[in-house]
Amino acid sequence: MPEFARAADGVELAFERHGEGPAIVLVHGFGSSRMQNWKSTGWYGGLAAAGFSLVAMDCRGHGDSGKPHDEKAYGHDRMAQDVVAVMQAAGLAQALILGYSMGGFIGLRLLAAHPERVVKLAIAGVGETYPQDRITSPQARALLADALLTQDKDSITDPRARMFRAFADQPGKDRLALAACMRAMSSHLPRESLSKLERPVLVVNGSEDETAGRPEPLAEAIAGARAVTIPGRDHMTAVGDKHTRQAVIDFFR
């Protein structure tokens, strides 16, 4: 059973703890959960075997956490504060942070606002398209949110929108909450802010990830950041690849 932290606005945030050793806080991607993003893909066991403990959270709108339907309840700055709330509930002043896709967006916001909370940051499923706001522009967010809400799934013609809708239709997911979360997604941090990030950063993506793009351009915008490419993996498959996990473990060590 998960534990719960309470966000500043009262939303309950589910998380669980496993293992012993240096703590890694895991922040999943959009439409996913701690169980789907991390446990089912082998991260729990892999990190524990490597000597780390983990705190895996469900972002608001996802998993076992509260699911507001008002888009004003979302946004990456607010969701970064949720990470702080979970860390406080878990007794962590600092931690290693790992974020996938949306979780990477949140991780960058957390590092910019609260560098004292972050030992190192690893982000995956985020890359050269991040500064382009390919998903977080108002037009892109509206397209995906509308796809999440429409009753006629056959009317969705955009391939990425169809992918997001299929993911959101999985059992136990709240499409109204996910649509609100999507509409409230924050735009990218400006290059000036990225260049001033004060902690080591790893950017890792699959070579076939058309959603995130290559990791190198984003890593180059962040002082001292590293980039790793996982051959033959796309946005949906890189998270479960053992080479992605090993790259993160090596970086955190």
BAFI-3210 file (N, C-alpha, C; in Angstrom, 3 decimals, decimal comma, padded with zeros to 6 digits):
// residues 253
n [1|2|3|4|5|6|7|8|9|10|11|12|13|14|15|16|17|18|19|20|21|22|23|24|25|26|27|28|29|30|31|32|33|34|35|36|37|38|39|40|41|42|43|44|45|46|47|48|49|50|51|52|53|54|55|56|57|58|59|60|61|62|63|64|65|66|67|68|69|70|71|72|73|74|75|76|77|78|79|80|81|82|83|84|85|86|87|88|89|90|91|92|93|94|95|96|97|98|99|100|101|102|103|104|105|106|107|108|109|110|111|112|113|114|115|116|117|118|119|120|121|122|123|124|125|126|127|128|129|130|131|132|133|134|135|136|137|138|139|140|141|142|143|144|145|146|147|148|149|150|151|152|153|154|155|156|157|158|159|160|161|162|163|164|165|166|167|168|169|170|171|172|173|174|175|176|177|178|179|180|181|182|183|184|185|186|187|188|189|190|191|192|193|194|195|196|197|198|199|200|201|202|203|204|205|206|207|208|209|210|211|212|213|214|215|216|217|218|219|220|221|222|223|224|225|226|227|228|229|230|231|232|233|234|235|236|237|238|239|240|241|242|243|244|245|246|247|248|249|250|251|252|253]
n.u [000,844|000,481|002,097|001,076|001,538|000,720|-000,095|000,495|-001,945|-003,715|-004,083|-003,792|-000,852|000,434|002,956|005,707|008,182|011,286|014,005|017,487|020,061|021,623|019,171|016,816|014,507|011,707|010,054|007,361|006,180|003,787|000,404|001,064|002,226|003,643|003,805|003,416|005,337|007,767|007,930|006,864|008,611|011,029|012,644|012,471|013,555|016,041|017,325|017,410|019,072|021,398|022,151|020,721|018,189|014,678|012,198|009,200|006,839|003,387|002,363|000,178|-003,132|-002,652|-002,201|-002,387|-002,707|-004,403|-006,887|-007,543|-009,911|-009,675|-007,840|-006,309|-005,200|-002,860|000,309|003,832|005,499|003,957|003,770|006,402|006,721|005,169|006,884|008,759|007,096|006,598|009,213|009,707|007,797|008,894|011,154|013,453|016,006|017,616|018,050|018,805|017,411|015,151|013,543|011,032|010,140|007,344|007,965|010,649|010,468|009,349|011,395|013,445|012,295|012,157|014,907|015,718|014,264|014,710|017,552|018,938|017,674|018,372|020,664|021,804|020,479|018,714|017,306|015,040|013,608|013,300|014,460|015,943|013,608|012,517|013,129|011,623|009,010|007,308|005,335|004,374|003,477|000,752|-000,963|-000,278|-000,843|-003,603|-004,505|-003,832|-005,203|-007,854|-008,066|-007,966|-010,431|-012,477|-015,439|-015,514|-013,265|-012,321|-012,173|-009,777|-006,948|-004,260|-001,160|000,394|-001,468|-003,344|-001,818|-001,463|-004,135|-004,791|-003,110|-004,172|-006,620|-006,287|-007,056|-008,175|-007,341|-007,882|-009,383|-010,363|-008,919|-006,355|-006,570|-006,890|-004,419|-002,751|-003,537|-002,484|000,247|003,550|005,611|008,941|011,978|013,848|016,824|018,806|018,220|018,563|021,313|022,307|021,842|022,677|023,547|024,825|023,697|022,039|021,061|019,085|018,023|016,065|017,234|015,330|013,365|011,008|009,411|010,834|013,311|016,858|019,287|021,559|021,439|019,913|021,446|023,741|022,897|022,862|025,022|027,815|026,352|025,597|025,076|023,292|022,540|020,175|020,307|017,955|015,553|012,385|010,113|008,312|009,507|012,109|012,190|011,973|014,262|017,239|019,655|019,115|018,489|020,949|022,642|021,651|022,136|024,952|025,559|024,462|026,056]
n.v [-001,204|002,271|005,164|008,485|011,868|015,319|017,851|021,432|022,581|020,769|018,392|014,890|012,935|010,060|007,730|005,375|003,505|001,790|-000,485|000,049|002,467|005,191|007,642|007,655|009,634|008,943|010,103|009,856|009,581|011,391|010,374|007,952|006,023|005,358|002,592|001,602|002,969|002,539|000,221|-002,016|-002,082|-002,871|-001,184|-000,902|-003,301|-003,292|-000,904|-001,328|-003,606|-002,438|-001,030|001,185|003,097|003,815|006,289|006,285|008,129|008,989|011,304|014,157|013,677|011,196|007,614|006,536|008,972|012,131|013,392|016,053|017,806|020,284|022,446|024,438|023,301|022,153|022,144|022,512|023,772|023,717|020,953|020,285|021,298|019,415|017,225|018,061|018,063|015,311|014,411|015,640|014,302|011,781|012,137|013,224|015,448|015,960|014,430|012,031|012,546|011,220|011,504|010,750|011,694|013,678|013,668|014,328|016,986|018,074|017,506|019,211|021,700|021,470|021,351|023,895|025,579|024,589|023,857|022,973|020,708|018,705|016,220|014,941|015,038|012,976|012,734|011,278|010,518|013,128|015,728|017,149|018,321|019,631|022,499|023,385|023,197|021,147|019,472|020,998|023,477|025,842|025,105|022,432|021,241|021,665|020,136|017,518|017,332|017,621|015,278|013,452|013,807|013,503|011,806|010,351|008,363|007,580|009,872|011,054|012,015|012,715|011,155|011,188|012,148|010,089|008,066|009,055|009,049|006,317|005,377|006,729|005,516|003,182|000,824|002,190|004,806|008,355|010,219|012,839|014,149|013,795|015,243|017,823|018,106|017,977|020,318|022,239|022,054|023,261|025,563|025,263|025,634|028,629|029,009|030,437|029,916|027,131|026,978|027,779|025,871|024,078|021,533|018,197|016,763|014,266|013,340|011,125|009,213|007,213|006,123|006,164|007,874|009,940|011,749|013,000|013,472|013,821|013,432|015,057|017,914|019,126|018,453|019,880|022,449|022,637|023,283|021,237|018,870|015,428|013,266|010,437|007,921|005,445|002,707|001,848|002,218|003,721|006,363|005,037|002,628|002,957|003,429|000,963|-000,360|-002,130|-000,887|001,827|001,959|001,146|003,225|005,340|004,359|004,192|006,913|007,999|006,765]
n.w [000,000|-000,749|000,711|001,753|000,894|001,468|-000,715|-001,083|-001,808|-000,886|-002,321|-002,376|-002,462|-003,677|-002,738|-002,624|-000,816|-001,238|-000,689|000,306|000,896|-001,016|-001,837|-004,488|-006,127|-008,000|-010,837|-012,830|-016,310|-018,409|-018,095|-017,056|-014,245|-010,987|-010,772|-013,410|-014,938|-013,631|-011,797|-013,248|-015,350|-014,417|-012,887|-010,064|-008,930|-010,252|-009,388|-006,628|-006,539|-007,375|-005,195|-004,314|-002,617|-003,164|-003,817|-005,090|-006,760|-007,424|-009,712|-009,349|-010,568|-011,549|-011,218|-007,869|-006,699|-005,897|-008,183|-009,600|-011,694|-012,694|-014,662|-013,492|-011,321|-012,032|-013,843|-014,306|-012,408|-010,070|-009,855|-009,463|-006,912|-005,656|-005,701|-003,831|-001,562|-001,299|-000,854|001,609|003,180|003,093|004,507|003,314|002,740|000,595|-002,637|-005,225|-008,413|-010,727|-013,751|-016,156|-019,394|-019,082|-016,376|-016,537|-017,446|-015,137|-013,343|-014,279|-013,706|-010,930|-010,279|-011,143|-009,418|-006,853|-006,204|-003,994|-003,187|-004,882|-005,703|-007,979|-011,320|-013,454|-016,604|-018,855|-022,062|-022,794|-024,822|-027,713|-028,683|-026,556|-026,113|-028,234|-027,572|-028,475|-027,473|-025,388|-026,317|-026,644|-028,776|-029,312|-026,854|-026,676|-028,850|-028,016|-025,570|-026,429|-027,882|-025,837|-024,688|-026,548|-027,668|-029,930|-030,949|-033,402|-034,823|-034,361|-035,912|-035,824|-035,350|-032,937|-031,100|-031,206|-030,060|-027,436|-026,600|-026,689|-024,669|-022,466|-022,286|-020,963|-018,317|-015,179|-015,446|-015,469|-017,703|-017,740|-015,726|-016,788|-019,176|-018,143|-016,889|-019,133|-020,562|-018,901|-018,984|-018,627|-020,480|-021,952|-019,978|-020,327|-022,372|-021,020|-018,331|-018,300|-018,741|-016,345|-014,436|-011,510|-010,803|-011,513|-014,587|-016,458|-019,703|-021,380|-024,127|-026,418|-029,625|-031,609|-030,795|-031,607|-030,350|-028,228|-029,426|-030,201|-027,506|-027,271|-028,103|-026,020|-023,766|-024,352|-023,876|-021,183|-018,621|-018,374|-018,665|-019,466|-022,310|-023,441|-025,786|-026,509|-028,465|-031,051|-029,661|-028,849|-027,775|-026,133|-025,532|-024,572|-021,824|-020,533|-021,202|-020,496|-020,866|-020,683|-017,958|-016,878|-017,723|-016,186|-013,586|-013,616|-013,893|-011,514|-009,648]
ca.u [000,000|001,291|001,981|000,546|001,907|-000,319|000,417|000,113|-003,352|-004,518|-004,133|-003,024|000,178|000,818|004,341|006,161|009,624|011,872|015,453|018,385|021,155|021,313|017,775|016,426|013,089|011,288|008,913|006,955|005,723|002,370|-000,522|001,598|002,155|004,867|003,777|003,558|006,558|008,990|007,944|006,626|009,720|012,237|013,469|012,506|014,538|017,351|017,935|017,706|020,225|022,560|022,499|019,997|016,791|013,880|010,900|008,471|005,607|002,393|002,060|-001,252|-003,827|-002,165|-002,013|-003,175|-002,773|-005,622|-007,061|-008,393|-010,322|-009,476|-006,475|-005,573|-004,548|-001,681|001,454|005,061|006,016|003,165|004,095|007,729|006,477|004,681|008,061|009,285|006,190|006,850|010,522|009,551|007,078|009,796|012,306|014,613|016,386|018,180|017,962|018,973|016,094|015,021|012,257|010,846|009,210|006,807|008,757|011,864|010,093|009,180|012,719|014,163|011,692|012,592|016,308|015,826|013,666|015,190|018,788|019,372|016,986|018,809|022,071|021,984|019,219|018,704|016,036|014,950|012,416|013,307|015,640|016,070|012,317|012,093|013,061|010,671|007,649|006,531|004,160|003,889|002,918|-000,709|-001,630|-000,038|-001,575|-005,033|-004,739|-003,774|-006,293|-009,102|-008,058|-008,261|-011,813|-013,488|-016,160|-015,309|-011,835|-011,979|-011,980|-008,408|-006,106|-002,849|-000,603|000,788|-002,704|-003,913|-000,993|-001,796|-005,483|-004,737|-002,459|-005,106|-007,780|-005,984|-007,867|-007,781|-006,893|-008,936|-009,100|-010,655|-007,749|-005,217|-006,781|-006,594|-002,964|-002,165|-003,787|-001,723|001,683|004,357|006,571|010,313|012,826|014,672|018,215|019,587|017,988|019,204|022,769|022,678|021,520|023,847|023,835|025,078|022,489|022,141|019,942|019,179|016,869|016,183|017,628|014,146|012,368|010,625|008,753|011,853|014,454|018,190|019,607|022,722|021,182|019,490|022,596|024,669|022,365|022,990|026,452|028,366|025,445|025,985|024,024|023,413|021,523|019,907|020,018|016,793|014,424|011,604|009,646|007,582|010,296|013,400|012,099|012,141|015,484|018,260|020,744|018,681|018,652|022,375|023,187|021,249|022,872|026,352|025,594|024,200|027,208]
ca.v [000,000|003,484|006,224|009,696|013,216|016,276|019,037|022,704|022,854|019,710|017,173|013,784|012,447|008,702|007,326|004,214|003,433|000,453|-000,613|000,765|003,123|006,554|007,694|008,177|009,952|008,608|010,911|009,179|010,354|011,729|009,284|006,727|005,953|004,762|001,164|001,333|003,562|002,106|-001,138|-003,034|-002,055|-003,404|-000,205|-001,146|-004,331|-002,907|000,104|-001,957|-004,472|-001,571|-000,431|002,428|003,082|004,632|006,855|006,391|008,873|009,219|012,724|014,493|013,307|009,899|006,549|006,577|010,343|012,867|013,654|017,219|017,976|021,697|022,625|025,335|022,486|021,501|022,971|021,848|024,373|023,144|019,540|020,237|021,464|018,123|016,395|018,523|017,576|013,878|014,283|015,984|013,217|010,632|012,491|013,475|016,834|015,936|013,110|011,873|012,678|010,603|011,803|010,291|012,491|014,736|013,666|015,084|018,404|018,426|017,481|020,439|022,784|021,275|021,740|025,346|026,268|024,045|023,089|022,378|019,426|017,778|015,826|014,843|014,882|012,210|012,855|010,440|010,872|014,590|015,984|018,348|018,963|020,359|023,952|023,680|023,070|020,337|018,982|021,955|024,707|025,858|024,374|021,004|020,813|021,639|018,995|016,281|017,336|017,343|013,860|012,708|014,020|013,234|010,532|009,657|008,122|007,446|011,200|011,489|011,699|012,952|009,919|011,346|012,262|008,742|007,335|009,546|008,611|004,880|005,239|007,224|004,624|001,987|000,741|002,913|006,168|009,361|011,062|014,245|014,659|013,838|016,365|019,044|018,137|018,297|021,726|023,110|021,809|024,483|025,614|024,903|026,630|029,308|028,554|031,088|029,172|025,822|027,133|028,111|024,781|023,951|020,155|017,322|016,339|013,266|013,300|009,837|008,976|006,216|006,664|006,267|008,667|011,128|012,700|013,768|013,804|013,444|014,019|015,943|019,359|019,580|018,348|020,978|023,694|022,558|023,254|020,007|017,725|014,297|012,726|009,022|007,449|004,011|002,312|001,070|002,403|004,928|007,015|004,101|001,440|003,259|003,408|-000,389|-000,962|-002,288|000,055|003,095|001,814|001,102|004,567|006,127|003,835|004,637|008,355|008,254|006,291]
ca.w [000,000|-000,771|001,706|001,138|001,298|001,103|-001,389|-000,475|-002,081|-000,303|-003,128|-001,806|-003,371|-003,301|-002,997|-001,878|-000,595|-001,307|-000,719|001,199|000,199|-001,476|-002,274|-005,795|-006,271|-009,358|-011,294|-014,061|-017,453|-018,538|-018,305|-016,480|-012,786|-010,435|-011,038|-014,834|-015,475|-012,951|-011,249|-014,280|-016,304|-013,800|-012,188|-008,624|-008,656|-010,753|-008,521|-005,342|-006,733|-007,549|-003,913|-004,065|-002,189|-004,064|-003,460|-006,352|-006,511|-008,463|-009,889|-009,282|-011,783|-012,000|-010,252|-006,636|-006,196|-006,189|-009,614|-009,893|-013,092|-013,012|-015,147|-012,608|-010,292|-012,607|-014,215|-013,863|-011,176|-008,981|-009,736|-008,848|-005,476|-005,175|-005,442|-002,546|-000,514|-001,129|-000,218|003,023|003,843|003,155|005,334|002,461|002,496|-000,747|-003,262|-006,659|-009,043|-012,044|-014,358|-017,536|-020,206|-018,224|-015,147|-016,824|-017,416|-013,725|-012,734|-014,634|-012,921|-009,548|-010,161|-011,284|-008,270|-005,575|-006,418|-002,731|-003,018|-005,921|-005,747|-009,420|-012,037|-014,700|-017,325|-020,043|-022,831|-022,985|-025,623|-028,544|-028,915|-025,353|-026,342|-029,299|-027,019|-029,414|-026,758|-024,404|-026,886|-026,482|-029,852|-029,127|-025,655|-027,002|-029,732|-027,246|-024,585|-027,150|-028,224|-024,612|-024,268|-027,568|-027,603|-031,196|-031,079|-034,814|-035,400|-034,059|-037,066|-035,516|-034,783|-031,530|-030,330|-031,115|-029,098|-026,093|-026,250|-026,402|-023,370|-021,447|-022,222|-020,182|-017,089|-013,979|-015,724|-015,460|-018,861|-017,419|-015,008|-017,705|-020,096|-017,384|-016,732|-020,434|-020,900|-018,004|-019,080|-018,736|-021,582|-021,564|-019,335|-021,330|-022,449|-019,963|-017,092|-018,436|-018,647|-014,966|-013,520|-010,655|-010,425|-012,662|-015,291|-017,518|-020,647|-022,068|-025,002|-027,464|-030,939|-032,455|-030,057|-032,369|-029,450|-027,499|-030,258|-029,720|-026,202|-027,269|-028,096|-024,698|-022,866|-024,663|-023,316|-019,732|-018,319|-017,842|-018,763|-020,312|-023,173|-023,791|-026,716|-026,429|-029,854|-031,421|-028,752|-029,056|-026,548|-025,290|-025,197|-023,945|-020,369|-020,039|-021,714|-019,456|-021,103|-020,076|-016,513|-016,539|-017,899|-015,013|-012,434|-013,736|-013,637|-010,096|-008,861]
c.u [000,881|001,123|001,456|001,170|000,770|000,333|-000,100|-001,359|-004,261|-004,607|-003,256|-002,104|000,669|002,295|004,638|007,678|010,094|013,388|016,185|019,527|020,784|019,942|017,637|014,926|012,722|010,015|008,543|006,493|004,225|001,539|-000,085|001,396|003,461|004,952|004,066|004,910|007,813|008,982|007,828|007,761|011,054|013,087|013,555|013,611|015,932|018,056|018,291|018,944|021,516|022,930|021,822|018,667|016,008|012,615|010,192|007,114|004,664|002,147|000,556|-001,903|-003,525|-002,140|-002,952|-003,264|-004,122|-005,672|-008,004|-008,728|-010,168|-008,035|-005,653|-004,848|-003,233|-000,608|002,718|005,684|005,270|003,550|005,519|007,618|005,920|005,846|008,682|008,419|006,405|008,204|010,435|008,851|007,952|011,049|013,576|014,851|016,924|017,982|018,478|017,577|016,143|013,627|012,187|009,790|008,648|007,572|010,091|011,608|009,996|010,534|013,525|013,615|012,123|014,030|016,475|015,349|014,273|016,463|019,287|018,739|017,562|020,299|022,518|020,611|019,452|017,336|016,113|013,646|012,227|014,569|015,530|014,735|011,852|012,064|012,056|009,219|006,753|005,255|003,552|003,429|001,404|-001,437|-001,483|-000,817|-003,073|-005,371|-004,789|-004,901|-007,627|-009,201|-008,380|-009,746|-012,864|-014,141|-015,918|-013,810|-011,410|-011,754|-010,562|-007,500|-004,619|-002,259|-000,218|-000,448|-003,375|-003,145|-001,341|-003,178|-005,500|-004,124|-003,430|-006,323|-007,500|-006,744|-007,285|-007,338|-008,084|-008,662|-009,394|-009,487|-006,554|-005,354|-006,481|-005,097|-002,290|-002,348|-002,907|-000,217|002,437|005,282|007,978|010,978|013,661|016,120|019,068|019,437|018,655|020,713|023,240|022,326|022,791|024,220|024,127|023,768|022,856|020,883|020,086|017,885|017,133|016,502|016,436|013,039|012,071|009,919|009,770|012,983|015,767|018,485|020,683|022,386|020,724|020,651|023,581|024,204|022,518|024,466|026,860|027,487|026,009|024,791|024,330|022,248|021,409|019,491|018,703|015,576|013,727|011,072|008,962|008,439|011,619|013,347|012,341|013,426|016,563|019,418|020,389|018,918|020,128|023,023|022,874|022,021|024,319|026,494|025,406|025,324|028,354]
c.v [001,256|004,307|007,462|010,936|014,139|017,519|020,298|023,031|021,724|018,428|016,103|013,195|011,090|008,466|006,053|004,196|001,986|000,556|000,198|001,355|004,532|006,591|008,312|008,426|009,771|009,376|010,436|010,147|010,569|010,477|007,976|006,737|005,359|003,276|000,870|001,794|002,898|000,655|-002,189|-003,107|-002,445|-002,440|-000,477|-002,144|-003,946|-001,894|-000,478|-002,837|-003,674|-000,824|000,890|002,136|003,966|005,120|007,108|007,031|008,800|010,722|012,954|014,204|011,904|008,895|006,628|007,977|010,978|013,292|014,834|017,282|019,413|021,902|023,581|024,573|021,878|022,536|022,406|022,465|023,805|021,671|019,325|020,428|020,176|017,181|016,775|018,009|016,093|013,656|014,597|014,871|011,984|010,920|012,766|014,976|017,000|014,542|013,187|011,885|012,060|010,881|011,307|011,156|013,650|014,814|014,368|016,573|018,889|018,468|018,724|021,635|022,689|021,738|023,252|026,078|025,850|023,233|022,413|021,017|018,323|017,498|015,730|014,667|014,066|012,353|011,997|010,765|012,363|014,906|017,243|019,034|019,771|021,871|024,350|023,640|022,240|019,785|020,071|023,286|024,682|025,037|022,864|020,472|020,696|020,438|017,700|016,209|017,044|015,868|012,999|012,760|013,600|011,865|009,692|009,463|008,007|008,786|011,730|011,059|011,887|011,709|010,044|011,453|010,901|007,908|007,746|009,049|007,120|004,623|005,631|006,339|003,352|002,000|001,546|004,345|007,104|010,351|012,534|014,879|014,782|014,983|017,693|019,208|018,536|019,772|022,673|022,924|023,113|024,418|025,335|026,015|027,323|028,855|029,188|030,354|027,806|025,924|027,395|027,012|024,330|022,523|019,320|016,798|015,310|013,354|012,014|009,556|007,811|006,853|006,868|007,108|009,956|012,161|013,592|014,241|013,403|014,085|015,103|017,439|019,889|019,524|019,487|022,307|023,762|022,377|021,905|018,780|016,659|013,853|011,270|008,668|005,936|003,534|001,531|001,235|003,722|005,442|006,045|002,932|001,728|003,114|002,016|-001,061|-001,008|-001,312|001,459|003,046|001,830|002,470|005,457|005,668|004,290|006,113|008,655|007,748|007,275]
c.w [000,000|000,492|000,980|001,762|000,891|000,498|-000,721|-000,691|-001,610|-001,103|-002,482|-002,873|-002,888|-003,617|-002,232|-001,837|-000,652|-001,211|000,329|000,388|-000,205|-002,140|-003,662|-005,779|-007,737|-009,719|-012,699|-015,146|-017,473|-018,797|-017,684|-014,962|-012,282|-010,781|-012,509|-015,364|-014,920|-012,480|-012,341|-015,288|-015,677|-013,010|-010,682|-008,286|-009,088|-009,878|-007,161|-005,451|-006,882|-006,269|-003,613|-003,370|-003,149|-003,384|-004,782|-006,086|-007,701|-008,542|-009,744|-010,634|-012,262|-010,853|-009,077|-006,030|-006,536|-007,649|-009,848|-011,380|-013,563|-013,453|-014,281|-011,499|-010,778|-012,996|-013,600|-012,630|-009,970|-008,760|-009,217|-007,336|-004,862|-004,877|-004,099|-001,401|-000,244|-000,453|001,272|003,784|004,004|003,971|004,556|002,300|001,083|-001,326|-004,690|-007,282|-010,433|-012,579|-015,783|-018,222|-019,366|-016,914|-015,313|-016,860|-015,969|-013,026|-013,046|-013,857|-011,452|-009,360|-010,260|-010,033|-006,942|-005,772|-005,148|-002,476|-003,900|-005,797|-007,199|-010,039|-013,301|-015,338|-018,581|-020,759|-022,975|-023,769|-026,448|-028,812|-027,701|-025,584|-027,421|-028,815|-027,937|-028,770|-025,882|-024,986|-026,696|-027,536|-029,675|-027,933|-025,949|-027,874|-028,932|-026,220|-025,256|-027,520|-027,010|-024,262|-025,294|-027,376|-028,861|-031,424|-032,537|-035,489|-035,171|-035,200|-036,792|-034,838|-033,315|-030,645|-030,166|-030,088|-027,666|-025,669|-025,911|-025,032|-022,253|-021,285|-021,428|-018,855|-015,928|-014,192|-015,883|-016,587|-018,606|-016,679|-015,935|-018,711|-019,405|-017,199|-018,037|-020,779|-020,081|-018,100|-019,330|-019,942|-021,055|-020,760|-020,410|-021,257|-021,345|-018,637|-017,143|-018,229|-017,223|-013,966|-012,804|-010,270|-011,676|-013,250|-016,360|-018,378|-021,454|-022,831|-025,942|-028,802|-031,869|-031,815|-030,816|-031,511|-028,763|-028,398|-029,604|-028,364|-026,260|-027,274|-026,744|-023,720|-023,100|-024,092|-021,799|-019,390|-017,723|-017,984|-019,700|-021,154|-023,474|-024,716|-026,605|-027,819|-029,983|-030,545|-029,033|-027,710|-025,596|-024,821|-024,499|-022,429|-019,809|-020,479|-020,619|-019,636|-020,600|-018,576|-016,119|-016,688|-016,702|-013,778|-012,461|-013,422|-012,147|-009,202|-008,914]
res [m|p|e|f|a|r|a|a|d|g|v|e|l|a|f|e|r|h|g|e|g|p|a|i|v|l|v|h|g|f|g|s|s|r|m|q|n|w|k|s|t|g|w|y|g|g|l|a|a|a|g|f|s|l|v|a|m|d|c|r|g|h|g|d|s|g|k|p|h|d|e|k|a|y|g|h|d|r|m|a|q|d|v|v|a|v|m|q|a|a|g|l|a|q|a|l|i|l|g|y|s|m|g|g|f|i|g|l|r|l|l|a|a|h|p|e|r|v|v|k|l|a|i|a|g|v|g|e|t|y|p|q|d|r|i|t|s|p|q|a|r|a|l|l|a|d|a|l|l|t|q|d|k|d|s|i|t|d|p|r|a|r|m|f|r|a|f|a|d|q|p|g|k|d|r|l|a|l|a|a|c|m|r|a|m|s|s|h|l|p|r|e|s|l|s|k|l|e|r|p|v|l|v|v|n|g|s|e|d|e|t|a|g|r|p|e|p|l|a|e|a|i|a|g|a|r|a|v|t|i|p|g|r|d|h|m|t|a|v|g|d|k|h|t|r|q|a|v|i|d|f|f|r]
***
